[in-house]
């Protein structure tokens, strides 16, 4: 009986050992599988990271190209700015006319002496126009350049200039002044200026177009207008000379 019991115990022990061994094998297998999965995960992570490295290399290779494009664009802008700002006969004429229209007399002086120009347009009594009247002389000025010729450091610009008819303005102004004078009233300088400003502002004054050839000469890299002040006044203030001559 004891021998049988021992045999049974041994069989039980063997079974237990087999079960333990089987569990150990299972654990080993699971560990192996886990290691395999870990390797796969690491590979997949590396593969995911790879594009980032590729982007970095792309950025490094693209940087010189971008810098080159920026440099080219800057050079083009500089050349365009130089071409735009460079002095030409046409730009000088347009600059002078635009300055007169805007009342920017400092700009006008870059191309022609404004003080001499405005004095040539004054009546014989030498009465000076106030700032408001001076601006109204050219507030409706417009022009159209029809021809341009250049020979070395000299140039001619043919331009059609349109402005108020100053013969009408002066005649209307003088009628009002004389009417007051004949009525026995004294006309003050302030009244004179006010009457002139009112006539300059009048919407009833017709527009007149004259054609003028403006002469220029290049001095120190800049084109300067050399047409006489009398000729410029005749084209810029059409009818003024005729009106003044009729008064005298």
Secondary structure as the mmCIF struct_conf table of DSSP 4:
data_model
#
loop_
_struct_conf.conf_type_id
_struct_conf.id
_struct_conf.beg_label_comp_id
_struct_conf.beg_label_asym_id
_struct_conf.beg_label_seq_id
_struct_conf.end_label_comp_id
_struct_conf.end_label_asym_id
_struct_conf.end_label_seq_id
HELX_RH_AL_P HELX_RH_AL_P1 UNK A 2 UNK A 85
BEND BEND1 UNK A 86 UNK A 86
HELX_RH_AL_P HELX_RH_AL_P2 UNK A 89 UNK A 102
TURN_TY1_P TURN_TY1_P1 UNK A 103 UNK A 103
HELX_RH_AL_P HELX_RH_AL_P3 UNK A 105 UNK A 108
TURN_TY1_P TURN_TY1_P2 UNK A 109 UNK A 111
BEND BEND2 UNK A 112 UNK A 112
HELX_RH_AL_P HELX_RH_AL_P4 UNK A 114 UNK A 120
TURN_TY1_P TURN_TY1_P3 UNK A 121 UNK A 121
BEND BEND3 UNK A 122 UNK A 122
TURN_TY1_P TURN_TY1_P4 UNK A 124 UNK A 125
HELX_LH_PP_P HELX_LH_PP_P1 UNK A 127 UNK A 130
HELX_RH_AL_P HELX_RH_AL_P5 UNK A 131 UNK A 138
TURN_TY1_P TURN_TY1_P5 UNK A 139 UNK A 140
STRN STRN1 UNK A 142 UNK A 151
TURN_TY1_P TURN_TY1_P6 UNK A 152 UNK A 153
STRN STRN2 UNK A 154 UNK A 164
HELX_RH_AL_P HELX_RH_AL_P6 UNK A 166 UNK A 182
TURN_TY1_P TURN_TY1_P7 UNK A 183 UNK A 184
HELX_LH_PP_P HELX_LH_PP_P2 UNK A 185 UNK A 188
HELX_RH_AL_P HELX_RH_AL_P7 UNK A 189 UNK A 201
TURN_TY1_P TURN_TY1_P8 UNK A 203 UNK A 204
HELX_LH_PP_P HELX_LH_PP_P3 UNK A 205 UNK A 206
STRN STRN3 UNK A 207 UNK A 219
TURN_TY1_P TURN_TY1_P9 UNK A 220 UNK A 221
STRN STRN4 UNK A 222 UNK A 225
BEND BEND4 UNK A 227 UNK A 227
HELX_RH_AL_P HELX_RH_AL_P8 UNK A 229 UNK A 236
BEND BEND5 UNK A 237 UNK A 237
TURN_TY1_P TURN_TY1_P10 UNK A 238 UNK A 239
HELX_RH_AL_P HELX_RH_AL_P9 UNK A 240 UNK A 247
#
